[in-house]
Amino acid sequence: MKNFDFHIPKQQMAILQVICYYDAFNHPLTLDEIKKNSGVIICKAQNLVTDLNELLEKQLIKCADGHYFLLSKTKTVVEERLKKEALAKKTMNKAFFFSKLIGAFPFVEGVCISGSLSKGVLDKDGDVDFFIITKPSRLWVCRSFLILFKKIFLLNSHKYFCTNYFVDTNNLSIPDKNRFTATEISYLLPVVNYNVYKKFMQANTWVKDFLPNVPLKDDTHCKTKSKNLLKHFVEFILEGNLGEWADNFFFKLTLKQWKRKFPAFNEEDFNLNLRTRKTVSKHHPRGYQQKVLKAQEEKIQAVLANMRNKLADVA
């Protein structure tokens, strides 16, 4: 018997890949979200509806209340999503407040809300994640100021202040070119300095290879870069050799701490999940990228195997 893969048109296979990807987060999708997250260009919504109906007829996916998900899930996954949406709406004002506070710190050039909140949902125990763009050669000074603020004034809570990814304006291109990273970049919600957000997106046009239908975010929630006097004063004081020394010091200190804290990571995994360079700081010790991509592939293979078994039973 031929593999079932050949019986699924390209666009339907792209739909399955999207649903399998988000199933790793227990996140059912609306019609518009499937279109945005499809790996192929979708010009007509009616074509998408037709393909979804065919997948439903083949019993490869389910639909409830306008949300699509895998057969292994029940309607409760939709109810859970709605709860996460409600929590996200309640949290958004706090996220805007903290993102603009972050923008007022020395050497911060741009701030985006990232993670699940940027997609309009938030788990009860979830964090508000931020993607931060800094001035060149001061990333680690900037990061250290923010970490110090969190430890002192937020009692080290990262509930509304999870600053886990930094790049500087001379290093905007993200090297991890895969579906996970493309999704995270595409859903960034710019809150401070729309111009630097646009430059970042222009430096990562490869994202369109994975998600050609996701539009650039607008500047609805964005404010211009902060111009407060304290920020400018600290930047002036740390402009020269003192700032360069401090940045090198905090870079080396953090790298040493992370090497000691996460000894189980080999060099490749450390670089992927805890990328620590003068121009970038990435703190994803749970390795979500590998886990999600692996889960997506396993779910796709499970769906195809299930269909092959059905065809074998019919034959």
Phi, psi and omega in degrees: 000143177292152175295144183295338180309324184285348181267359181251118177302156185306315183291324178292323177295322178296322178296316179299320180297320179296312182296321178294322179299310183283342175295334177297339178254008186054046187238099176290155189242146173277171179302314182296322180292323177296319178299311183297324187265002179290144179277358176239152181290127179245114184267324184242128180297327182296324177297321179295317179299317179300314180295320179295320178296323178293321177294325175294318179295326178281357181058044175262336179220171176237165175219135176213129178052039177078013179241139183250140182202174183284161182299332183290346181258162177246178182299340180299335180294329176289317179298320178294321179297317181298324176294319179294324177296317180297318179293323179298318179297320178293330186272339190301320180297321177294321179297319177296318180299311184289327179294321178286330173295316177300320180297340180276353181282152179302137174074004175279125179258328181203151180224134174231143169281134183232193177067204186295325182297327178293343178261006174087016178223160177204126175291156180303323180256018181280164179251160172266114185263146179231140173251123191238133178249128186245172172290154179297145174066011177226018181301317186282332171294314180300311180299319182293322174301315182292320178294320178297318177300316180298317182293322185275309189266338179249011179055036178066019177279132177252016181305312181244016188210056182262094182265082190254002179213124177232140166224162176253169187292347176265004184216060187274340182283129180267127186281342185277084186272088179211177185298319182298307182295321178300320179295314181296320179293315183298329184265003177305136180251105183291133181235331178230123174069082182297328181297319180288330173297316179297321178296320178297315180294324177293331178280353182230047180294345177299340179303326181294341176294332180260322185227077185288347185260355182278120181282161173293137177294149177271183185259025184306316185258011190262141173245162178288166180300138182298141180237030183292151186294322181297318178300312181294325180295313180295320178297323179294315181299322184259024183285326188261223186297325179299316179295322179293319177298314182297319181295317177296321181298310182291327176298308182294322180296314181294316179301317179297317180296316182291324177298321180285324184283330184236065184289343183286340180286131169283177186299320182294314180292324178298316181294328181284316188262337182228049184300120187229097178226172180298334186253001182204143172226115180237123182237087178232065188294345180276355175063041183300324184304307180294319183297316183291315180296322177293318179297319179300313181296318180296321180292320177299313180296325178293319178297315180294320179295321178298319180290322178298321179295321178296318179295322179295322180294321179294318180294000000 
